[in-house]
């Protein structure tokens, strides 16, 4: 998944079980990518 750090990957994997939190994580990652 491109160059996302391991902590982010683990957060996404755990978040998949919660659904809503996963969307928040993805949105934050997208914002970080756009900012950099």
Residue, then its C-alpha position, 0 to 999 in steps of 0.5 A: x500500500x504505497x509508503x504507509x508506515x506499519x502503525x498505519x497499516x495495523x490501525x487500518x487492519x484493526x479498524x476494518x472490524x469497526x467499519x466507521x473508524x476505518x473511514x476516519x483512518x483512510x480520510x486522515x491518510x488521504x489528507x496526509x498524502x495530499x498535504x505532502 
